[in-house]
Amino acid sequence: MDKTFMNKYERIIDILTKITGIAANVVLFSTMMVVAISVLMRIFLNAPIPGLTDIVSMLNALAVAFAVSVTEKQRKHIRIDFVRQYLPSHIAKFIFVVVNSLAILVISVVTWRFFLYIFSAYGHGNATWIMKIPHWPVILCLFLGLVIFLLTAICNLLSDLNSWKGAE
């Protein structure tokens, strides 16, 4: 693969994962603040934030969607490497490529289904039970997070393939 293409692709992924990492941190901080404010309101005013469950549920979903691409970029996802260490290098690399290709396939299908779900949720007017917050904006953010996760997984696989090709 062309090195200039990979360098540009990796730079774009770096920028996108930095943005999603910041977004995940902002969402987590917002969750913490909303819960803390609700607790204080309950203690001092006997009136917590109504619909806190709806708000926290949506914020948690957003935090995961934004954080997953950062985790992939840093290669911090759980992996089972204890078998790979006992295999010859070329077999371990082959298994790595197959497993990561299957993961990319699964992520692609999930991402596609989320894309379709945006329109379904919008069309049916899906909303939270208590506060009636529409689901589709959150699903759209989940979709965008998955797209960046997918692009990051592809980038990592291509990067590994290039480094192995250069090492041979």
Residue, then its C-alpha position, 0 to 999 in steps of 0.5 A: m500500500d502507498k505510504t503517503f496514503m497510509n500516512k494521510y489515512e493515519r493522520i485523519i484517524d488520529i484527528l478523528t479519534k482525538i475528537t471522539g476522545i474529547a467528546a467522550n470525556v465531555v459526555l462523561f463529565s456531563t453525566m457526572m455533573v447531571v447526577a451530582i446536581s440531581v443528588l444535591m437538588r434531592i438533598f436540599l430542595n427535595a426535587p431531583i432532576p426529572g427524567l434523570t434515568d433517560i438523560v444518564s442512559m443516553l449520555n452513557a450510550l454516547a460515551v461508549a460510542f465515542a470512546v470505542s474508536v479511541t480504545e481501538k486506536q490505542r489497541k486497548h481492546i481485550r485480546i486473547d494473546f496467550v495462544r498466539q505466543y505459542l504459535p509460529s510467527h507466520i501462523a499468528k499473523f495469519i490468525f490475527v488478520v483473519v480475526n481482525s477482518l471478521a471483526i471489521l465485517v461485524i462492525s460494518v454490519v452493526t454500523w449499517r444497521f445503526f444507519l438504517y435504525i436512524f431513519s426508523a427511529y425518526g420515522h416512528g418518533n421513538a423517544t424516551w419514556i419519561m422526558k420524551i427525548p427523541h432517540w434519533p439524534v443519539i442513534l446518529c451520534l452512535f452511528l458516527g462513533l461506529v463509523i470512526f471505530l470502523l475506519t480506525a479498525i481498518c487503519n490498524l489492520l492496514s498498518d499491521l499488514n504494511s509493517w509485516k510486509g516491510a519486515e519480511 
